[in-house]
Amino acid sequence: MVEIQAVLDACVLYSFYLRKIFMRLDGEEELYHAHWSNEINDEWKRNLIKNKPHLEKKDLDATIFWMNKAIDDALVHSYKHHEKKPLLG
């Protein structure tokens, strides 16, 4: 079992090439275990559509579907209690 865990943020998943590299490092190479959330996926998808309007939402939805299928337990839920609370409130 891989002990290294990493949350891939939208800035990593936004790029096709970075997404492919990080997915491969988990899936094929098993160097670490990747995690992401629906909110992270929504953010990179939204920004990609905004910046590259020729891309279709349905194609990006399919990409996310296959990402979630490719790496077991990558999609995390119930993580809000791990988020840092703001220092000033």
N, C-alpha and C positions, 0 to 999 in steps of 0.2 A: 504494500500500500504506500502511496506517495504521501509524504508528510507535509510538503510545502503546499500551502493554500494561497490563492490570490484572487482578488476581486478585479475583474477586467472592467474598467470604467468606459464610458461612452467614447472618450477620446481615443482609446485603443480599438474599440469595436467599429468605430466610424470608418476607418481605413480598411479596404478590402485586403490589402497586403498584410497589414498588422494582424487583422482578424484571422487570416489564414495561418500565419506563423504561430500565433498564440494557441489557436485551436490544434494545430499539429503538435506543438510542444506538449500539450496535454494528451490528446487522443492517441497519437502514434508513438511519440517519444516517451510519454509518461514521466516527464521531468517535474511536473507540478500538477495541481488540480485547480482548474479555472472555475470561477463563480461569477454570476451576474444576476441582475433582477429584471423584472418586467419594466421597471422605471428606467433602468439603464438602457435596455433595448429600445424603449420608446424614445429616449433622448437621442441616441445615435441615428435611429431611423428618421426621426423628425428633422434633424439637422442635415442629414444626407439628402432627403427629398427637397428641403429648402435650397440647398446649395447645388444640387444636381437634379433639376426638375425633370430631366428625361428619364430618370429612374422611376419605376412603378412601385407603388406601395405594396401591391400584391406580391411582387417579386421579393421585396425586402421582408415581408411577412413570411414568405416561404423560407428565406435564408434563416430567419430566427427560429422557425419551426425545426429545421434540420440541425441547427446549432444545439437546440435543446435536446434533440434525439441523439446527437452524436456523443455528447458528454454527459454521462449519468450524474445526476445531482448538481449540475452546474447552475440551474435556475433556483435561486433561493427565495424563500418567502419568510415572513415573520422575522425580519432583521432589524426593524426600527429601533429596538431596544439596544442595539450595538452602536447606533449612530451617536456621534459626539453631540452633546448639548452645547448650545452657544454659551460662551463665557459671559457675554453681556446680554441681558435680556430685558 
